[in-house]
Structure formats: C-alpha cells, structure tokens
Amino acid sequence: MTSTPKDRAKRLDQRSLGDPGSAEFQVDRYPFYLLNRAVSRYNIVIGARLRAIGLDIPNWRVLMVLGEHAPRSIGQIAEASVINLSTMMRIIGRMSDAGLVTSAPGSEDARVTEVDLTQDGRVKLAEARAATAPVYANLIEGFSATDFDRMIGLLNRLHDNLDRVPP
C-alpha cells in the first residue's frame, strides 16, 4: 500500500500524542513531563554540587542573578529566579544573615529594597560557578551551536505561548 505525503505528514505529527485531552495521549510526548523530568534530574545533580560548597539551589539562583547585574530589587531577583516574592524575601534575609548579600532601600524609590553582593557573596558566586560549570558542559555536549540556539528559541516560544493562556 502506497502512502501519500499527506499520510506521512499526519503520521509524523506527534503533537496530538502530547495532548492530555487526546485519547492517544502518551506521557513521554508531553512537553511538560519532559521539561519537569529534565529539571528534576538537573536539580538533583546541581543540588549535590552546591551542598558541597555550602549552598542550596535558591541561594545559587540569587547569586547567579546578582552576578549578572547588581544591585537589583527583590522583585526583580524573584522574577529572574522564578521564585515567588514572599519566599524570595526570606531567602534574601537568610543570605544577608550569612553575609552573602546586603539590602537597602532603593536610591530612586525607598519603598523598593535593593540587594547587592558582598565580597563574601562574590567569593561564593565564584565557587558556585566553578562547581556548576562542569554540569553545564555535560548538558550541552553533543549540541551544535545551531541546536542550542534552536532549543533556546523553542523554550522561549513555549514560555511566550503560555503567557497568552489565562490562569
């Protein structure tokens, strides 16, 4: 039996397999299962490396965000770290107590709390980067620059598509 290009295209389009509303649903074709599986495994691997240098994942996220640009408001850090604001306020408090960050009223708006790295925070950030860089190297192994750019673009498109869906 000969298949037409339309038949082949239909067979190759596996999006319906990832649709939880479809009778054909397969969990290993569901993008969010795959994303969660990857993130869960990543957190296990990265968490062990961070614990070895006295950090946890939320503190590491804050250090990485501030290492990119500081000072930043707690709200900006929370958004970039993908951690809710009330939780971020507690994290910043603990990091401040540990001497990794300082916080002060914003220079332009005193209602905003700005957070900056201390010298100890910069040292810990350097340790964290050294501890996590080999994990990143393993993650991207086998990806060409084109593959990597495409993956980043697709993940951003997925995020943008979710922004259009009301909660």
C-alpha distance (Angstrom), angle and dihedral (degrees) to the residues before:
residue distance angle dihedral
M1 . . .
T2 3.79 . .
S3 3.80 119.8 .
T4 3.78 122.2 -146.4
P5 3.82 124.2 -133.2
K6 3.81 87.4 -106.3
D7 3.83 90.9 55.2
R8 3.81 91.3 48.8
A9 3.82 91.9 48.3
K10 3.79 90.7 49.7
R11 3.81 90.7 49.9
L12 3.82 92.1 48.3
D13 3.82 95.1 48.8
Q14 3.78 101.4 90.6
R15 3.80 97.2 170.3
S16 3.80 90.9 106.9
L17 3.81 89.3 58.6
G18 3.81 89.0 62.6
D19 3.80 93.7 47.7
P20 3.83 108.6 105.7
G21 3.82 88.3 -155.0
S22 3.79 91.9 59.1
A23 3.80 124.3 95.5
E24 3.85 84.7 -139.8
F25 3.84 92.4 58.8
Q26 3.81 115.7 146.7
V27 3.78 117.9 -174.5
D28 3.82 92.7 -143.5
R29 3.81 88.8 60.2
Y30 3.82 93.6 51.3
P31 3.83 107.9 103.9
F32 3.79 94.8 -148.1
Y33 3.78 92.9 52.4
L34 3.81 88.5 52.6
L35 3.81 92.6 46.1
N36 3.81 92.4 48.0
R37 3.79 91.4 47.0
A38 3.81 90.9 52.7
V39 3.82 93.8 44.8
S40 3.80 92.2 47.2
R41 3.80 92.1 51.9
Y42 3.80 91.0 44.0
N43 3.82 91.6 51.7
I44 3.81 90.9 51.6
V45 3.80 92.2 51.3
I46 3.80 97.1 40.7
G47 3.81 93.3 41.2
A48 3.80 92.1 58.7
R49 3.80 91.8 50.6
L50 3.80 92.0 47.6
R51 3.81 93.8 48.1
A52 3.81 87.9 55.4
I53 3.83 88.5 63.3
G54 3.80 96.3 39.3
L55 3.81 100.0 -98.5
D56 3.77 137.1 113.9
I57 3.79 127.8 -149.6
P58 3.84 97.5 -97.2
N59 3.83 91.9 50.9
W60 3.79 89.6 47.2
R61 3.79 91.2 52.0
V62 3.81 90.6 52.2
L63 3.81 92.3 48.1
M64 3.82 91.6 48.9
V65 3.81 92.7 48.3
L66 3.81 92.6 47.9
G67 3.80 90.1 43.8
E68 3.79 88.1 61.0
H69 3.81 94.5 48.9
A70 3.80 132.2 -9.4
P71 2.91 146.6 -139.5
R72 3.80 98.8 38.3
S73 3.76 133.4 164.2
I74 3.78 119.0 -103.5
G75 3.82 88.0 -114.3
Q76 3.80 92.2 54.2
I77 3.80 91.0 48.1
A78 3.80 91.3 48.3
E79 3.80 91.9 51.0
A80 3.81 94.4 46.2
S81 3.82 91.5 44.8
V82 3.82 93.4 46.9
I83 3.81 90.9 -126.5
N84 3.80 123.5 128.1
L85 3.79 117.4 -105.0
S86 3.80 99.4 -113.0
T87 3.80 91.2 50.5
M88 3.80 90.3 46.4
M89 3.80 91.0 53.8
R90 3.82 89.6 56.8
I91 3.82 91.7 46.0
I92 3.81 91.1 51.4
G93 3.81 89.7 48.9
R94 3.81 91.7 53.7
M95 3.79 92.0 44.7
S96 3.79 90.1 49.8
D97 3.82 90.3 50.8
A98 3.83 88.1 50.8
G99 3.81 90.8 52.3
L100 3.81 95.4 -116.4
V101 3.81 97.5 115.4
T102 3.77 140.8 17.5
S103 3.76 125.7 -145.4
A104 3.77 129.9 -159.3
P105 3.80 139.8 159.0
G106 3.80 111.7 -76.0
S107 3.78 118.1 -94.9
E108 3.82 92.4 -130.6
D109 3.81 99.1 33.4
A110 3.80 120.5 22.7
R111 3.83 90.2 -159.8
V112 3.82 88.4 68.2
T113 3.80 119.1 77.0
E114 3.78 113.3 -142.7
V115 3.78 121.2 -156.2
D116 3.79 127.1 -155.0
L117 3.79 135.8 178.3
T118 3.79 119.9 -103.2
Q119 3.79 121.3 -144.5
D120 3.83 87.9 -97.5
G121 3.80 88.1 50.9
R122 3.80 91.1 53.1
V123 3.81 90.3 49.9
K124 3.82 90.9 49.4
L125 3.81 90.0 47.2
A126 3.81 89.9 54.4
E127 3.83 89.7 50.1
A128 3.80 90.7 48.6
R129 3.79 92.5 49.7
A130 3.80 90.9 50.3
A131 3.82 91.3 48.0
T132 3.80 95.8 47.6
A133 3.82 101.8 37.4
P134 3.83 93.6 82.0
V135 3.81 89.7 54.3
Y136 3.80 90.1 53.5
A137 3.81 90.5 48.2
N138 3.81 89.2 54.5
L139 3.81 92.1 45.9
I140 3.77 94.4 57.1
E141 3.80 96.4 39.3
G142 3.79 109.7 128.2
F143 3.81 94.0 16.8
S144 3.78 114.6 118.3
A145 3.80 117.8 -143.1
T146 3.81 86.8 -103.3
D147 3.83 92.1 50.8
F148 3.78 90.7 49.1
D149 3.81 94.1 48.2
R150 3.79 90.5 47.4
M151 3.81 92.1 49.8
I152 3.81 91.8 50.5
G153 3.80 90.3 47.6
L154 3.80 92.9 48.9
L155 3.81 92.9 48.2
N156 3.80 90.1 49.8
R157 3.81 90.5 48.6
L158 3.81 90.1 50.7
H159 3.82 89.3 51.2
D160 3.81 92.2 47.5
N161 3.81 90.5 49.7
L162 3.81 89.5 53.0
D163 3.81 90.1 52.4
R164 3.81 87.7 64.2
V165 3.81 93.3 55.4
P166 3.82 114.4 86.7
P167 3.82 115.5 -129.5
